């Protein structure tokens, strides 16, 4: 469980256009969900039991596996539509600002912990700003203290969504440095920047926990406002489509420890997908009519924290499908777990300016 305190300031999206929220949560889920590893057409929805199907996840005895190659022929999979339990009571909150960031009086967004938990990466610019740098703060992220901030990428372009690799050697991010936004990987110190996503708009990269894969969203060439998930080898190679939604946006994939499952959001749904089988489980929004986004899987793979639009952060317990609100701040977005599972970093405008905060577990 978590502790903290909330606010009622209106939420805003620092990087993505506010028009994304104009998409109605009442729109029906498109019945064609093509999977890049096991392509699905004509997916069947059904109401499930309170507890998610055990077939959704990998068996405890299965070792970490890389995603399977794309299927030669389309295969039909079943999308399980889970019924979740939402308790009425809410718990207290305990939130600390990252003081080194707060002291700069500058905006900060999209935090991501280094794999050893001693540093937090973030970016400094909003969508309308002329530039955005990739920065890192080191120090005690549990108490909010910090030893300072180091800028690692600042070339005058808009650089967003820094994600350090699990082995600590690289950082992935998206940037418009070459014109159209794409996915880039640099050394941890910001040197040797190279584009890895190829042509076309791509953003919001995330690393698999074994360091071998990058997932990101890509805009459809014929419908730029529609985003779908793709995965490609981090060392280079062809990208594979994971989803094929015909409307709306998917939001960044978060990897499970087994490296075969991901969590992502689409409109009013939180999705958990097995990349090898293509099987997916849908968890509907806990607040009727509200969109969900930016899910983050806990280090042990048992829980997912995510944003409900203008209703704070919620925690999904995958063991029984229950959801509980753990943060009332309506501006809290883009969550990142510390490696020890005791802290969750996020950005927020709770104090009037976008900054990085840490939610502590009790």
C-alpha positions in Angstrom: 0.0 0.0 0.0 1.0 3.6 -0.4 0.7 6.8 1.6 0.6 10.5 0.5 -1.6 13.7 0.2 -3.5 15.0 -2.8 -4.8 18.1 -4.6 -7.4 19.1 -7.0 -5.4 21.0 -9.6 -6.4 20.4 -13.2 -4.3 17.8 -14.9 -2.2 18.7 -18.0 -0.1 16.8 -20.4 3.4 18.2 -20.7 4.5 16.4 -23.8 1.4 15.1 -25.6 -1.2 17.4 -27.0 -4.3 17.9 -24.9 -6.3 16.9 -27.9 -5.6 13.3 -27.0 -7.9 13.5 -24.1 -10.7 14.6 -26.4 -11.0 11.0 -27.6 -14.1 9.5 -26.0 -13.8 6.7 -23.5 -17.2 5.5 -24.6 -15.9 4.4 -28.0 -16.1 0.6 -28.4 -12.9 -1.3 -28.4 -12.0 -2.1 -32.0 -12.5 -5.8 -32.7 -9.4 -6.1 -34.8 -6.3 -6.4 -32.6 -3.3 -7.5 -34.7 -0.3 -8.7 -32.8 3.2 -8.4 -34.2 4.3 -11.7 -32.7 1.0 -13.6 -33.0 -1.3 -11.7 -35.2 -5.0 -11.5 -34.1 -8.0 -10.8 -36.1 -11.6 -10.9 -34.9 -10.8 -10.9 -31.2 -13.5 -12.2 -29.0 -14.5 -10.2 -25.8 -16.0 -12.0 -22.9 -16.7 -11.1 -19.3 -14.3 -13.0 -17.0 -14.3 -13.9 -13.3 -13.1 -11.5 -10.7 -9.7 -13.2 -10.8 -7.8 -12.9 -14.1 -7.2 -16.0 -16.1 -4.1 -17.9 -15.1 -3.3 -18.3 -18.8 -2.5 -14.7 -19.1 0.9 -14.8 -17.5 3.9 -17.0 -17.8 4.2 -20.0 -15.5 6.5 -19.5 -12.5 8.9 -22.1 -13.8 9.4 -20.6 -17.2 12.7 -18.8 -17.6 12.9 -15.4 -19.1 12.2 -15.6 -22.8 12.6 -13.3 -25.8 9.5 -12.5 -27.9 8.7 -15.1 -30.5 9.0 -14.4 -34.3 6.0 -13.1 -36.1 3.4 -15.8 -36.9 3.3 -16.9 -40.5 -0.5 -17.0 -40.6 -3.0 -14.9 -38.6 -4.1 -16.8 -35.4 -7.2 -16.1 -33.4 -6.8 -15.3 -29.7 -9.2 -14.5 -27.0 -9.2 -11.1 -25.3 -10.3 -11.6 -21.7 -12.4 -8.8 -20.3 -11.8 -8.8 -16.6 -14.3 -7.6 -13.9 -12.3 -5.7 -11.3 -13.2 -4.9 -7.7 -12.8 -1.3 -6.6 -12.9 -0.7 -2.8 -14.5 2.5 -1.7 -12.0 3.5 1.0 -8.8 5.3 0.2 -5.6 5.3 2.1 -3.3 8.1 3.2 -0.5 9.4 1.0 3.2 10.3 1.6 4.9 12.2 -1.2 8.3 13.9 -1.3 9.6 16.2 -4.0 13.1 15.6 -5.5 14.7 18.7 -4.0 17.5 19.0 -6.4 15.0 19.2 -9.2 12.6 21.4 -7.3 15.3 23.9 -6.4 16.0 24.7 -10.1 12.5 26.2 -10.5 12.4 24.5 -13.9 9.9 22.0 -15.3 10.7 18.3 -15.1 8.9 15.3 -16.6 8.9 11.6 -17.1 11.1 10.2 -14.4 12.9 6.8 -14.7 15.0 5.1 -12.0 18.5 3.8 -12.8 18.7 0.1 -12.3 20.5 0.5 -9.0 18.0 3.1 -7.7 20.6 5.7 -7.1 19.6 8.1 -9.9 16.5 9.4 -11.6 16.5 10.4 -15.3 14.0 12.9 -16.6 13.5 15.5 -19.3 13.1 19.3 -18.9 10.9 20.6 -21.7 7.2 20.7 -22.5 5.8 20.1 -26.0 5.5 23.8 -26.7 9.0 24.6 -25.5 11.7 25.1 -28.1 14.1 22.6 -26.5 14.2 19.8 -23.9 17.2 18.3 -22.3 17.8 14.8 -20.9 19.0 15.1 -17.3 19.8 12.9 -14.3 19.7 13.6 -10.6 21.6 11.5 -8.1 21.3 11.2 -4.3 18.7 9.9 -1.9 15.5 9.6 -3.9 13.7 8.1 -0.9 13.9 11.2 1.2 13.8 13.6 -1.7 17.3 14.8 -1.2 19.7 15.0 -4.1 23.4 15.7 -4.8 22.7 17.7 -7.9 21.6 17.5 -11.6 23.7 16.5 -14.6 22.7 17.2 -18.1 23.5 14.3 -20.5 21.7 15.3 -23.7 21.1 18.9 -24.7 21.6 19.6 -28.4 18.9 22.3 -28.8 16.2 19.8 -30.0 13.3 18.4 -28.1 14.4 15.3 -26.2 11.9 13.4 -24.1 11.2 10.2 -22.1 14.7 9.1 -21.0 14.9 5.4 -20.1 18.2 4.1 -18.8 18.9 0.5 -19.8 18.8 -2.2 -17.1 22.5 -2.8 -17.4 23.2 0.9 -16.9 25.2 1.3 -20.1 22.7 3.2 -22.3 19.8 5.6 -22.2 16.9 5.5 -24.7 14.8 8.5 -25.5 12.7 10.1 -28.2 13.8 13.2 -30.1 13.0 15.4 -33.1 16.7 16.2 -33.7 16.5 14.8 -37.3 13.1 16.5 -38.0 10.5 13.8 -37.4 10.4 12.4 -33.8 12.0 9.0 -33.4 13.7 6.7 -30.9 17.4 7.2 -30.1 19.9 5.4 -27.9 23.0 7.0 -26.4 25.7 5.9 -24.0 24.8 6.7 -20.4 26.8 9.9 -20.5 24.9 11.1 -23.6 27.6 10.4 -26.1 27.3 8.4 -29.4 23.6 9.2 -30.0 22.1 7.0 -32.8 18.5 6.6 -34.1 17.2 3.1 -33.9 13.5 3.4 -34.8 13.8 4.0 -38.6 11.5 6.3 -40.6 8.2 7.5 -39.1 7.0 9.1 -35.9 8.0 7.1 -32.8 8.1 7.9 -29.1 8.2 6.7 -25.5 10.7 3.9 -25.5 10.9 1.2 -22.8 13.6 -1.5 -22.2 12.9 -5.1 -21.6 14.4 -6.2 -18.4 17.0 -8.4 -20.0 18.3 -5.5 -22.1 17.5 -7.1 -25.4 14.3 -5.3 -26.6 12.9 -1.8 -26.9 9.1 -1.2 -27.1 7.7 2.1 -28.3 4.7 3.7 -29.8 4.6 4.5 -33.5 2.1 6.7 -35.5 0.2 5.1 -38.4 1.5 6.5 -41.7 -2.1 7.1 -43.0 -3.5 8.2 -39.6 -0.8 10.1 -37.6 -3.2 10.6 -34.7 -3.4 6.8 -34.2 -0.6 5.2 -32.3 0.3 1.5 -31.9 3.0 -0.4 -30.1 6.0 -1.9 -31.8 9.0 -3.9 -30.5 12.5 -4.2 -31.9 15.9 -5.7 -30.8 17.8 -3.1 -28.9 21.0 -4.0 -30.7 19.3 -3.3 -34.1 17.1 -5.1 -36.4 13.6 -5.0 -37.8 10.7 -3.7 -35.7 7.6 -5.8 -35.2 4.1 -4.6 -34.8 2.4 -5.5 -31.5 -1.0 -3.8 -31.7 -3.2 -2.7 -34.6 -5.8 -0.3 -33.2 -7.6 1.7 -35.8 -8.3 4.7 -33.5 -6.8 6.3 -30.4 -3.4 6.0 -28.9 -1.6 3.2 -27.0 0.6 4.4 -24.1 4.0 3.2 -23.4 4.6 -0.5 -22.8 5.9 -1.6 -19.3 7.7 -4.9 -19.2 7.1 -7.7 -16.8 10.1 -9.5 -15.2 9.7 -12.5 -17.5 10.3 -10.3 -20.6 7.5 -12.0 -22.4 4.5 -9.9 -21.1 3.9 -6.2 -21.3 1.3 -3.8 -19.9 0.0 -0.8 -21.8 -3.2 1.3 -22.0 -5.5 2.2 -24.7 -8.4 4.6 -24.2 -10.3 3.4 -21.1 -8.5 0.0 -20.9 -5.5 -1.3 -19.2 -4.0 -4.3 -21.2 -1.7 -7.1 -20.3 -0.4 -9.0 -23.3 1.8 -12.1 -23.7 4.1 -11.3 -26.6 4.7 -15.0 -27.4 1.1 -16.1 -27.6 -0.7 -12.8 -28.4 -3.2 -13.5 -25.6 -4.3 -10.3 -23.9 -6.3 -9.5 -20.8 -8.3 -6.2 -20.6 -8.9 -4.4 -17.3 -11.5 -1.6 -17.7 -11.1 1.8 -16.1 -12.1 1.9 -12.4 -13.8 5.2 -12.9 -16.6 5.1 -15.5 -16.0 7.3 -18.5 -12.3 8.1 -17.5 -9.3 7.3 -19.7 -6.4 5.4 -18.3 -2.7 5.6 -19.3 1.0 5.3 -18.4 0.9 1.9 -16.6 4.1 0.7 -14.8 4.6 -2.9 -13.7 6.1 -3.4 -10.3 9.6 -5.0 -10.0 8.1 -8.3 -8.9 5.4 -8.3 -11.6 2.5 -8.5 -9.2 1.0 -5.0 -9.5 0.5 -2.2 -12.0 0.3 1.5 -11.1 -1.4 3.7 -13.7 -3.1 7.0 -14.2 -6.8 7.6 -14.4 -7.5 10.9 -16.1 -8.1 13.6 -13.4 -8.5 10.9 -10.8 -4.9 10.3 -9.6 -3.0 7.1 -9.5 -4.5 3.6 -9.1 -2.9 0.3 -8.2 -4.0 -3.0 -9.9 -3.3 -6.2 -8.0 -2.9 -8.9 -10.6 -3.5 -11.7 -8.1 -7.2 -10.9 -7.7 -7.9 -8.0 -10.2 -8.7 -5.5 -7.4 -7.9 -1.8 -8.0 -7.3 0.9 -5.4 -6.6 4.6 -5.7 -3.2 5.3 -4.1 -2.7 8.9 -5.1 -5.4 11.6 -5.3 -3.3 14.2 -7.2 -5.1 14.7 -10.5 -2.0 16.0 -12.2 0.2 12.9 -11.4 1.5 11.2 -14.6 4.1 8.8 -15.9 5.1 6.5 -13.1 8.3 4.6 -12.5 9.0 2.1 -9.8 12.3 2.1 -7.9 14.1 -1.3 -8.2 13.3 -2.1 -4.5 9.5 -1.7 -5.2 9.2 0.7 -2.2 9.0 3.9 -4.2 7.2 5.2 -7.3 8.4 8.4 -9.0 6.1 10.5 -11.1 5.7 14.0 -12.5 3.1 16.4 -11.2 2.0 20.0 -11.0 0.8 19.6 -7.4 2.9 22.6 -6.3 2.0 24.8 -9.3 4.9 23.8 -11.5 5.8 20.5 -13.2 8.3 18.6 -11.0 9.4 15.1 -10.0 8.0 13.5 -6.9 8.3 10.2 -5.1 5.4 8.3 -3.6 6.6 6.1 -0.7 5.1 2.7 0.3 4.1 2.3 3.9 
